[in-house]
């Protein structure tokens, strides 16, 4: 069973597991596991690992329209090197501070492979789910696409500093809160923009019509992409970016746009069914963890 | 750096990391990582693994005197076998139901070694910390000691059913809440009773005087122990039980005892300094993860 089938099976069993985070009793709770082999390529600093591990869960809270309160991490490593641990905690602390949350510690465990599970709790009064998009809504994305894909290329090229910079991201918690009153459906783009659109479409029972030339591709992608096809691959399919993908009536987005702390780009609109880019079906593929 | 030194270093950096769980803004948040090599010996079912992974974090909430609200798990495994995943979710769900909390899903990750990180959020108005014990307080423990040690022996003897039964435990959330108004200091016994007493003593700047014959040793220990020295080892040093160890004025414990959902045993009293059992120093050793 692959991860998507397994997650679908989980969602049938457990309420809320089909969204970015679980909402219960006014609280939002989420966890993400990252580990060396698949999530931390050579060159990733422990500071960046701390930032990114906690950031992934903060992004889930953002996707529900919640405020982030506190984060913990379970840190598994073959050995506990004080400088590495300090750097990890610094990264976790800094990403929390960036979104007005607090990193409050966690668990340590001897593990053959460097493995981190972050968990974040937040509060949410009026959660935004993946369902709720309706034909006619605009479909939008925050920030830019492809930073993580570009980071991986930079790590491969042994440009570790550049890779680490691109690998850290600001979780869109403030934007998510500002968008919550107007967004009809929302999720983060961690599986890639294309797959996110398919997931929103499936949950909302609608479709999307988008334009490739509207996608806000990060300038870092242009620096590493090998032609237009590769550029599209990195921006729309690679995934592991943590931007918000959401739908909303266009006039309502216009009304809150000035209060948003980040650029928001309209990439198309919701339709009755099908997910198409410039009239062609947009493949349902993306990052599989 | 061993785990205790690393945790101590973490505690210096991060507020709250020195206690069983972090308390912030009326919420209590905690995480624990368990994995195959050190936490799940051969014979442990996925149902038990789900129960125990989440139970460990529920126990941390109990140790703070909190109410548990919701739990998530990050589940890492080489492959996702539907029956295993279902059994894990059932175990996680059932341990939550046992303490009036809800299991609300989590994350899946391909991982070479079966690895689980549970996280639990709860609410706490008046948290109980490890500091606060004072000379003259009684020192108490809930339930019985040594079940996990006995379980390991049963797994080694290939008595998997017996091992699994002993490996599951009821997190003492209800007891923790009932004790919170009277306990002066509290933690769970996951590092073993002996080490827990040393940790309470260090945090509270006091000592303890206890009696071996008052320790509530589980009957399962008698079934596997090889003589009295081994029995003591399993009951007081092996650890990974999840009972509450706490201090309180004796008359206040007497006043709430009838309302407690579990047996509570007075094993001695707090003194000025030193941790002694029957007049002999009690070694500060126990479970290291």
Interface residues (C-beta under 8 A of the other chain):
Chain A: X1 X2 X3 X5 X6 X7 X9 X10 X11 X13 X14 X15 X16 X17 X22 X24 X25 X27 X29 X30 X31 X32 X33 X34 X35 X37 X38 X69 X70 X71 X72 X73 X74 X75 X76 X79 X80 X81 X82 X85 X86 X89 X93 X102 X103 X104 X105 X106 X107 X108 X109 X110 X111 X112 X113 X115 X117 X119 X121 X289
Chain B: X1 X2 X3 X5 X6 X7 X9 X10 X11 X13 X14 X15 X16 X17 X22 X24 X25 X27 X29 X30 X31 X32 X33 X34 X35 X37 X38 X69 X70 X71 X72 X73 X74 X75 X76 X79 X80 X81 X82 X85 X86 X89 X93 X102 X103 X104 X105 X106 X107 X108 X109 X110 X111 X112 X113 X115 X117 X119 X121 X289
